[in-house]
Amino acid sequence: MSSFTDPLTVTKIGERLWRVEREFTYYIGKENSNDFVTVPKGFETDFASVPRGLWNILPPDGFYTQAAVLHDFMCAHPELYLKSKADFVFYEAMGVLGVPWFNRIIMYLAVRFWHIAS
């Protein structure tokens, strides 16, 4: 099973902006695989980019926050990661974090639609 090496540690630095305070790695597909992403200390994120009108259903942070930070990092580096891979890893990482399947599907479809439309 895929895994995170460390829990998410952040500091709020703005209204909707956080800075990662401890590097973490996510292993894709299975633990200790050769396919992984490392989010460095200092990376800045807005967590999940959920429209304000949906915050009652899906707030910007929740069980999926570390997966959202991972997704933000991958999307911030298109020279390294395809958007489709970032979206798949987001979905997979939410499963590792125990996000219910319905929420995973909704959030995955939202990022896929956003990436296809943009």
N, C-alpha and C positions, 0 to 999 in steps of 0.2 A: 504494500500500500504506500502511496505517496506520503510525504511528511514535511513538516516545518522543523528546522533545527532549534529554533528559539521562539518564545512568545513575542508578540509585538510590544515594543516599548516606544512611546512617542511623547513629545511635548507639544502642547498647543502654542502656536506662534502667531496666529491671526484668527480673524472671525471664523473662517472655515478652512484653516490650514494648520497642518501638523508636521513636525519633523521627526523622522525615525531616529531614535537614540541608540539603538543597538542593531547592528547588522544581523540579518537572518537569511537563511537559504531555504528554498523550497525544492525538494526532489520530485521531479515529474515522473508519474507512472508507478514508481516503487521507491521505497526507502533506499538511499545510497546509490541511486541510479547515476549514470553518466550524463543524464539530461537534467540540469538544475538551473535555477535562477537565484542569484544572490542580490538582495536589496541592501545597499550600503547605508551605513550610518550617515545621517545628513540629508537623505532623500526627503523631499517635501511632497505631501499628498493632501487631497481633500476628502479622503476616504471614498465612500461610494457616491457617485455623482447622480443622486436621485433628485428629480424635480421636487421642489418644496411642497407642492400639492399632494404628493404621495408619501410624505414623511410619517403620517399616521400609520401607514401600512408597512412601508420599508424605509426606516430612518437611515441617514447617511452612515451610521455606525451600528453594529450589532454583532451577531455571531460571525458574520462574514467580513468583518473589518480587515483582518490580516490578508484575506484573499483579495479584497479591493485594493489594498496598498500594493500587493504583488502585481495585480493587473495594471494599476497606474504606472508602476515602474516599467513594466514591459511595454506599455503603450508609449511611454516617454522615450523609448529607445527603438524606433522602427528600423534602424540600421541593424539591429540584432534580432528582433522578434517580429514575426508576421502578426498582424492584428488577429487573424483567425486562431493562431496558436495562443496568443494572450487570452483570448476569450475562452478557449478550451481549458487552459490552465486555471483560469478564474473559476469555471464550473467545477473542475476537479478539486481545487483547493477548498471550495465551499463545502464539498462533501467530506473532506478530511476534517474540517472544523465542525461538522455535525449540523450544518444548515439543512433544514427540512427540504425534501426533494422539490416540493411545489415552489418554494422561494428560490431554490437554485435555478429551476427552469425559467421562472419569470425574469430573474436577473440576467441569466445567460441570454435569453431571447432579446432582452432590452439592449445589452451591449452589442450583440450580433447585428440587430437592426440598426443601431446607431453607427456601427462601423461600415455596414453595407450602404447606408444612406449618405454617409459623409465621404 
